[in-house]
Amino acid sequence: MNVSDFEQRRNKILSVVIEAYVASAVPVGSELVARRLRPSVSSATIRNVMGELEEAGLLEQPHTSAGRVPTDRGYRLYVDSLMDVPWFSREQVMEMTHRLHGEESEVEQLLGRAGGLLTELAQQASFILAPTVKRTALRQIELVPLGVRKVLCVLIGDQEETYASHVVELIEPLSREEVLALVRFINTQLTGLPYRDVVDSLERRLIAETDSFYHLVKRSLDILQHALSTEPEERLLLEGASYIVAQPEFRRDPGKAHRLLKGLEDAESLMEQVRSDLTTDRVRVRIGRELPLAGYEACSYVAAPFVVEGRVLGGVGVLGPTRMDYPRVSALVEAVARSIASILGRGPAA
């Protein structure tokens, strides 16, 4: 037997163990593997190979008399090299896109529907890294006087129905005529500028001091600086955490479930981790301790960005136990991300 034959057999046995464990949540014995591979591989060979996989750190035996379960390292090899990811056809993606469309066209409602769809189809928790208006460019700003020293600032982005509103307290009073002048100035001078650059642009004009719109620049800077300082870059929407703690491995270990629920309370840390993984246009999988967050040691996530006009606007993902159906979940996450990008970009879904 040459090396490639051995590796092929080893990988097949590892795949059978992983897929059987994912389906049953019960440690997998050599007898079950033998039934699935007989007569191509003998029972003695299967026992020997499973022992070698354990020595290599790809499988482990939770109890002396029990079968074996995959380790994080075993799952990683499976995800990177062995699994076959099903491909959703153009028609299937278009059906998902149809389900995501609704009467309400705001981005937040769209992403809420996407999270619900992923939770339903994966039967796991879903998360959405949702872009805010701050990740878009300025299309329009509205100022609504609420008093002489208070205005409602409505920020409207260049992505369909992306907006935010903030109440801004003013040091100096502002008349209705000045409000109208500010709105005209901002929507004439700043339209098309990325929101993240708006404040810097106004500050540069203010420093120049020779700008003929100096007074309008100063008042605009005061208002927009306050409004944008309280607007986050993204928000993390998490749905279906109960699906995770209902899994057998969490029901058997209440302490594990408690640690996860405590970890989920720190949405900011999870958001930062997801953000760092979604810088390129591809599906990312983090398995077990590859997810360096307290409480997530027994979990994995599969995430994919949605990209519009070459920009990563946000991402979608599924969070579940390490005993996850990685091929199916990877396909689902990618398809939903493509559907969101199609709706936001009004382009083809496949």
N, C-alpha and C positions, 0 to 999 in steps of 0.2 A: 504494500500500500504506500503510495507516495504522499508527500506532505499535503498537497491540495485535496486529496481524497479524505485524509484524516480531518482536515479543517472543515470540509464540507459536511462530514458526518457529525463532527462536534457542534457545528453551528445549527444543524438540523435538530439535534437533540436539545440544544439550548432553546431554540425557537419553540419546540413542542412544550417544554417545561413552562416557558413564559406564557404561552397562549393558554395552556391548561390552567395555570394558576390565576391568570387574569379572569378566566371564566368562572372559576370555582371558589377562589379565596382559600383553598385548602392545599397544604403542601403536597407536592407531586412526587409519587413514587415511581420506581423504575418499571413496575408492572404496567402502569398506565401508559408510559412512554412506549414500552414494548408492544402493547396492543395497537398503538397508532402507527408504529413503524414496521411491525412484523409483516412479511418475512424478510424485509430488506436488511434488518439489523438484528443480531441475536440479543437475547436478554443479558447474557454475560458481557457483551460489548457495551450495551447501554449502561449497565452498572459501573463498569470501569470508566466510561467516558463521564458519567455524572460525578464520579469521585474526582476525576481530573478537573472538571469544571469547578468543583468546590475548592480544590487546592488552588486554582487560578483566581479565586475570589469572585467568580461569576455566579455561583450558586452558594447557598448556605443551608444548614440543617437546623431549624429552630429547636428541635428536640432530638435526642439520640435515636429514638425509634421512629421518628417522623420522616416524611419525604422531604424534598428540598424546595426552596423558594428562591426566586431571583434576588440578587443584590442590586444596589444602584449601578454598580459597574456592569453587571449582566444586562440590565435594562439599557444602559448606554450603548453597549455593543449592538444590541438588538435594534435600537432606534437608528443608529448611525449606519449599520451595514446589512442588517438581515430582514427587516420588515418590508413588506410590500404595501405601499400606501395606495388605497383605492382612489381613482380619479373621478371626480364628479363631472359629468358631461355639461356641455353648454346649456342643454335643456334643463338639467337639474339646478344649475346655478341660477338660471333665469327664473325657475320656480321659487327658489329661495329669495331672489330679488323681489318677486311679486309679493311674497309673504311679508317682506320688510316694508314695502310701501304701505302707507296708511293715509287716513284723512288728514292727519296732522303732519306737516312737512318739516317741522323744526328738527334740527340735527339731534337734539337731546331725545326727542320722541323716537326718532329712527334708531338711535343707538340703544335705547331702552328695549325696543322690539328685537333688536339683534341679540342682546343679552338673554332675553326670554327664549328666543329661538334656539340659541346654543344650549341653554340649560335644558330645554325640552328634549333636544335631539341627543345630547351627550349624556343626559342624566347625571350631570356633575355640576359643580359651581361654574359660573361663567364670570368673566370680568371684561370690562371695556375701559380702555384708556381713552377718555373722551376729550377731544380738543375743545378749548374755549376760544372765544373771539380773539384772544391775545395771540393765537397761533395763525391768524389770518391777516389780511390787509384791510385797511380802512376803506369801507365803501361809503359810509354815511354816519354822521353823528347828529343826534337830536338832543337839544337842551330844553327841559321843561321847567320853568320857574315854579318853585314851591314856596317862595317867600323872597324877601330882598337879600337874604344871605344863605339861600339854599336852592339847589337845582337838582333835578333828576337828569343824569347824563346817560343817554342810551347809545351804546357802542354797537354798530352794525358792521359785520364782517363781509368779506367778498365771497365766502362760501354760503350756499343757499340757506337762508333762515338761521344764520349764526349771529347771535346778538347777546348782549348783556346790559344790565342797567345798574347804576350805582347812584345813591344820594350823596351829593357833595356839599359839605358845609363850607361857606365862604367867609374869609376874613373881612373883605370889603363888600359893601352892598352892590347889587347888580340890577340895573333897570331892565325892563322888557326890551327896550331898544338896543341895549348892549348885548342882550342875549341873542337877538336876531343877527346883529353884526358878527358875533362870535360864530354862530352857526354858519353864516355865509363864508366867513374867513376859513374855518376849518374844512368845510366841504369843498372849497375852491382850492385851497393851498395844500391840503394833506391827503386828499383822496388817492388811493392806490398805494400809499406808503404802508409797509408792514407795521402793525400795531407796536411791535417790540422796538421799532425805530422812531416812533412818533415823538416821544419825550426827548430823545437825543437831538432830533432835528430842530425842535422848538428851542432847546437850550442853546444850540449853536447860533440860531438866529437871534436869540436874546443877547448873547455875548457880543455879537456884532454891533449892537446899539444903534447902528445907522439904518436899520430896517424901518421902512416907512410904516410897517404894521406893528411897531414895537409894543404899543399898548395892547393890541389884540393878541400878539404872541404871548405876552406876559400872562394875561387872563386865561388864555387857552392852556398854557403850560400849567397854571395852578389847578385848573379843573381836571385836565387829562392825567396829570401826574398823580393826583389823588385817586381818580377812578381806576387807572391801570395798576396802581400799586396794590390794590385789593383784589385784582382779577388774577386767578391762577393760570398757569400755562395749560395744565390739564386737570382733569378730575378722574378718579377711579370709581367706576360703578361696578359693584359686586352683587351677584344674585345667586341664590341657590346653595348657600353654605350648608344647609341642612342635608343636602345630598351627600356631602363628604362624610359628615359625622354619622350618617346612617349606614356607611359601609361596614362590613364585618370586622375589619381590622380596628376600626375606631370603636365599634360597639363592644368588642372584647377588651379594649383598653381605654377606660374612661379618662385616665390621665392624659393619654395621647390626644383624645378629643378636646379636653380642657385646654391643653397647651396650644392646640391649633386655633381654638376660638379666641384665646387671648391674643395670639399672633394676628388674627384677622382684624382685631381692633386697631392695629397700627397700619392703617391703609396707606399712610405716606411712605413707609418703607417698602411695601409691596409695589406701590406706584413707581418709586425710583428704580426698583429692580426691573420692572417690566419696561420702563422707558429706556433703560440702558440696553435692553435686548432687542429693541425694535428700531434700530438705526439703519437696518438694511431690509431690502424687500425679500424676506424669506421667513419661513416658519422656524421658530426657535423652541427648543424643548429643554427644560431644566428638570432634573431628576433628583429627588430626595435631597441629600446634603449639598448638591450643587446649588440649591436655593438657600443662600446664606442668611436666612431670617429665622428668628426664634419662633419655635412652634411649628415650622413647616417641614421638619426633618423627614416626615413620613409622606410628604406630598410631592407632586410634580405639577408643572404646568406646561401647556402647549400654547404658544402665542404667535400671532401674525399681524403685521402692520396693514393698515389700509392706506394706499398711496394714491394721491390725486395730482396729476400734472407734475409727477416727479417728486412731490413732497410727501413725507410721512406725516399724516395728520393725526394719527392715533393708532390704536391697536385693539384686537379682540383676542380672547383666550379662554381656555378651560383649565380649571384648577381641580385636582382630584388626588386620590391616593397614588402612590407609586405604582400600585397594581391597576394600571390604566390601559385601556385599549388604544395604544398609541397610534396604530395605523388609521383607525376610523376617526379618532379625535383630530389627528393632524389634517385629514382630508376635510372634516367639518369646519375646523377653524379657518383653513385657507379659503374654502368656498364662501364662508360668511364674510371674510375680509374682502374678497373680490366683489361680493354683492354690495357691500357698503361703499366701496370705491366707485362702483358703477353708478350708484344712486347719487353720490355726492358729485361725481364728475360728469354725470349724464352721458357716460360712454358705454362701450360694450362690456358685458359682464364676463366674457370669456375670451 
